[in-house]
Structure formats: C-alpha cells, structure tokens
Amino acid sequence: MSPLAPILLSLKVAAIATAISLVLGLGLARLLTRRGVRFAALWESLILLPMVFPPTITGYLLLLLFGARGPIGIALARIGLRVVFTWPAAVIASATVSLPLMYQNCKAALMGVDHRCENAARTLGLRESEVFRSITLPLAAPGILGGVALAFARAWGEFGGTLMIAGNIPGRTQTLPLALYSAVEGGRRGEANLYLLVTVVMAFGLIAVVGYCQRRGQRGKDGAEPRGEARR
Amino acid sequence: MIRARFEKRLPLFSLRADFCATDATTILWGDSGAGKTTILDCIAGLCSPDSGDIILDGSYLYSSSRDIDLPPRERGIGYVFQDYALFPHLTAEGNISIALPPGEKRRAAEFLERFGLARLKSSRPGELSGGERQRLALARALATKPRLLLLDEPFNALDRATKEATRREYLALRDELGVCSILVTHSKAEADLLGQRVIEIREGAGPLGEYEHVADDGKESV
C-alpha cells in the first residue's frame, strides 16, 4: 500500500465530516439559541456527549445504530446501503466526534453577535432569514471559521470510533491515524515519520487559522467602538 | 400621530406608558433606568408590552385586546439606537442600501450625499468619527421613509462641539422632512432645546412592584 492512500483518505474523510458537522452544528446552534425551545438543555447534552465519551464508546454506539441490526442500519439496508466497514462510516465517526466542537464554537459565535445590530436590521424591514444571512452570519463568521478549523483537526485525528465502525482496512478504511498505528506496530518507521510530518504541517496550518479568526473576531469588536472626534 | 398606552412588567417595576405624540418632536425625559428605552423598544416592536394599545396613524401596531403585535419590519418606524448599532462589517453605503428594496439600492448614494457622507461611502463604521457615525445612523433610519422616527440618546456619545452642530443639523432636517419623532434623553437642557413637548418619565423610587408612571402632563417648552 502506498503511504499516500491513508493521507488522501484522511483528507477526504475529514473534509466531508467537517462539512457535515458545520451544517449540523450551525443549524443546531441557531435552533437552540432561540428562546422557547423545549428541552434545550437535553438536546445540547446529547450533542455534547461524544466530547466526554471515550471515542471507542462513541464508536460502539454508532455500531449499534448503523450496524446490520441497528435501526439506522436496517433502514439503510432497505435502500441497498451498507455503511459499516466502508469509508463513509469513517466520515460518520469523524462527524460525530467533531460536532460538539463545531456546535460550541458556532453557539458562542452566534451569541457573541451584538443583538442591537440584529434589532437595527429588523427595524429596517429585513426578514428574520435576511437578518441571519446579512447580519448575524457575517458577524459570527470568524468564530464559526475557528470552529471549522478545530472540528477538522478533531476529525483528522479520529481513531477509536473509526476503528470500531469502519475498521482498519488498508486502502479502503485505513485513515492516517490508523495507518500510523499499523506502521509503528509493523516497524515501518519511515512511513510513520511521513504521517507525523504531514500532521505537524497540517496542525500549524490549523493553528494559524484559529489565531487569524481570534484576531478577526477581536478586531470586529474593536471596530464597533466609537473612536470619537480626536481622529480628525 | 402615535398613541401609546401600555403596560410592561420589568424585573424591578411595572412600566406604564400613556401618551400621545403629535408634534414634530416629542421628548421622553427622565433618569437612567426609568424605562425610556423600553418604551421605544415596545413602540418599535423589539419587545412586547404585557397589555395595552399602540396606534400609529390610525392603525394598530400592538393591541393586547385585539391580539395584534406587528413584527418590527412591518411597523414603518425608523430607530436611531443609542451608540447607533451600525453594521460594522458593511461600508457606509452598505449600511444604508441594506435597508432599501432591491430596485432602489442606488438611492443609498442620495442619502449619503444629503448627510454629507458621500466621500466616506466606502468607509466602515469603525473608520468614521463620532459625528459621522451619528449622521450615518440617522441616514440609515430615514432611508426606509419611516412614518415615525425614534431616537435613543442620539447625541450622547458626541463631544460638546459636535453635539451642538449635530443638534442644529437634526433640527433643520426635522423641519425639512416633517417626520414625527420621539427622542429619549436624560438631559433637561437637550429636552428643552429640541422638543415641542416634553414628557417626563418619573423614576420609580418606590418599593418592588410599585407602578412606574409615564405621565402625559403636556409640559410645554421651547
């Protein structure tokens, strides 16, 4: 097996998982930050569970849900789909564990938006959907992008859950963390070091993104402060 | 003309408003914490009273007995917020054009021109001076051609020289546009300078649960 295969698979799995958790995380954060949602604390706990669960437990739960005898597994089998021990299963595992990070970042970003700006937009005749698209989302963007970077990092490193539900099949479901484990176990140091190098480069990139988002978020807040007349 | 007669329970007291604003500028004057901003928010539809009626030019904006509570976007009310609440991610032009319907976006330039902001159309609010920000907030609120203009301490964030200049601008503009407005201030001098009529909002010094009363005592000034 070429050592490139796990790298490319991990890129694909982490990217798709991050996209899924962005849509779910942002949608759920918007839903649950509104007032009057029943059992909001309960829904939030369910979203956050994978963050405190051991990854193998999350993987086992996913196996129970998506397995041949699980409710979702049975439903998927009816339309001719089987996900367990395929690369989409790795996506499911990665999306599940990165969702809590994404959700928390999106929630903090949405709640951090100056609600007076949203109210101003309402008095200017904008519909709620327009307020969200034109005001809330752009103002929350740095925080959301930070969430994307962290979620991608978490998805990239997912090991336990992936092993449980997708297995460690070289060339099919073997993502980079699993390939690293196999390489070290098999004494293939060169391959292991390549994975290390790729991950280090990736990590610096993601940290740069998070740092940029924090600075942008801070500047956005500073920009909202009046500067007074002294400037002129 | 706006008729507001409503009650809103707040954490510390119950706010009662009962006034009619017909003049070019009606001032709500009172100390901080008396509920002035809450009254404006209720009129704009940003929060709901617990009971009562709010009628603008003969149509109900809010009525507890008729079960009417129009959302802010359907009220036709312009609102200049305290500290302006300009959109920090949009340019001066963007702040105005966002309020205009798709076919009329070009009118943003007219408003910038009229408020002396034409050369700053590509600047963001963070790059504007206090006076410029105030004018932009006013231009934005007026861009939707509101039936009523609400101003919450609009001159508060300005230094003295700018404050006097912008007050003069406001008075000139008010007479030119003829839009009915309600202005909130804690400054007695400002109330007397700008208002045809001043409604005092008395501070509720009473114990918890005592009624705060907004009296329409029709005090004439200026």
Boltz contact constraints between the chains, C-beta under 6 A:
constraints:
  - contact:
      token1: [A, 116]
      token2: [B, 81]
      max_distance: 6.0
  - contact:
      token1: [A, 116]
      token2: [B, 85]
      max_distance: 6.0
  - contact:
      token1: [A, 117]
      token2: [B, 85]
      max_distance: 6.0
  - contact:
      token1: [A, 117]
      token2: [B, 87]
      max_distance: 6.0
  - contact:
      token1: [A, 119]
      token2: [B, 46]
      max_distance: 6.0
  - contact:
      token1: [A, 120]
      token2: [B, 81]
      max_distance: 6.0
  - contact:
      token1: [A, 120]
      token2: [B, 85]
      max_distance: 6.0
  - contact:
      token1: [A, 122]
      token2: [B, 72]
      max_distance: 6.0
  - contact:
      token1: [A, 122]
      token2: [B, 73]
      max_distance: 6.0
  - contact:
      token1: [A, 123]
      token2: [B, 44]
      max_distance: 6.0
  - contact:
      token1: [A, 123]
      token2: [B, 72]
      max_distance: 6.0
  - contact:
      token1: [A, 123]
      token2: [B, 79]
      max_distance: 6.0
  - contact:
      token1: [A, 124]
      token2: [B, 99]
      max_distance: 6.0
  - contact:
      token1: [A, 124]
      token2: [B, 144]
      max_distance: 6.0
  - contact:
      token1: [A, 125]
      token2: [B, 73]
      max_distance: 6.0
  - contact:
      token1: [A, 125]
      token2: [B, 144]
      max_distance: 6.0
  - contact:
      token1: [A, 138]
      token2: [B, 89]
      max_distance: 6.0
  - contact:
      token1: [A, 220]
      token2: [B, 88]
      max_distance: 6.0
  - contact:
      token1: [A, 223]
      token2: [B, 88]
      max_distance: 6.0
  - contact:
      token1: [A, 223]
      token2: [B, 126]
      max_distance: 6.0
  - contact:
      token1: [A, 224]
      token2: [B, 88]
      max_distance: 6.0
  - contact:
      token1: [A, 226]
      token2: [B, 130]
      max_distance: 6.0
  - contact:
      token1: [A, 226]
      token2: [B, 157]
      max_distance: 6.0
  - contact:
      token1: [A, 228]
      token2: [B, 130]
      max_distance: 6.0
  - contact:
      token1: [A, 229]
      token2: [B, 129]
      max_distance: 6.0
  - contact:
      token1: [A, 229]
      token2: [B, 130]
      max_distance: 6.0
  - contact:
      token1: [A, 229]
      token2: [B, 159]
      max_distance: 6.0
  - contact:
      token1: [A, 229]
      token2: [B, 162]
      max_distance: 6.0
  - contact:
      token1: [A, 231]
      token2: [B, 129]
      max_distance: 6.0
  - contact:
      token1: [A, 232]
      token2: [B, 129]
      max_distance: 6.0
